[in-house]
Amino acid sequence: MAHYLYRIQPTRPAMLLEGSTPEEDAIIGQHFAYLQGLTAQGVVILAGRTLNTDPSSFGIVIFRAADDTAAHALMDNDPV
């Protein structure tokens, strides 16, 4: 198993200051559930985001995967 990292950046940075829309809330909830499931399986090692609320804010996920194909599949299946 290799370790991988992917970076997530909000497509609408204003949601960090003004709040998220109901649609964004639903997607974020799905994202958290997805990562929680992968964490419980021992796939995700660390997930989190920066504390700043400007356009430079981002999140990262560090995880294990068998190969590049599996890593891309994991990232592509993340609802965000």
N, C-alpha and C positions, 0 to 999 in steps of 0.2 A: 504494500500500500504506500502510495506517495501522498505528500501533503500539498494542498492547493489553497489558493486565496482568491476570492473575488471581491470586487469593490462595487458597491451600489451607491448611486447618487440620485437624489430626488429629481424628478423631471419638472416638478413645480416647487421650487425652493420656498415660495410664499407659504406653503402649507406648514412650514416649521415656525412661522411667526403668526400667521393668521388662523391656523388650524386647518385640519383636513376636511375634505368633503365627505359625504356619506360613502361615495364610491371608493375614495382613497382609504377610508376607515375599513371597509370590507376587504380590500386588497391587503392592507397592512395586517389585518387579523389573520388572513390566510397565510401570509408570509411568516408571521410569528409561529403559527401552528406547524407550518412546514419545517421551520428550523428547530422547534421543540421536538418534533418527531425524530429528526435526524440526530439531534443531541442525545435523545434517549437511546438511539441505536448505536451511539458511539462514533458516528460519522462526523458530526460537527464538533470541533475542538473549541472554537471561540467564535462568538458573533457579537457585534456591537456597533455603535455609531459614535461619531464625534459629538461633542456637546454644543458646538457652535450652531447658530441658527441662520447663517448667511449662505449664499450659494456654494461656498466651498465645503459645506457639510457633506459627509459621506458615511457609509457603513461598510464593514468588512465581514467576511465569513471565511474562517480558516477550517478546512475540512480534509478528510481522508477519502481517496478514491483509488480504484485499482489501476486506472490509466487515464489518459487524456480524454478518451471518449466518454468514460463514466463521469469524469469531472464536468465535462460540458453538459451532459445530460442532467446532472444534479443542478447546475446553474440554470439551465433552460427550464427546468421544472419549478423553479422558485416563482411564485406568483408575482413578485415585483419585477 
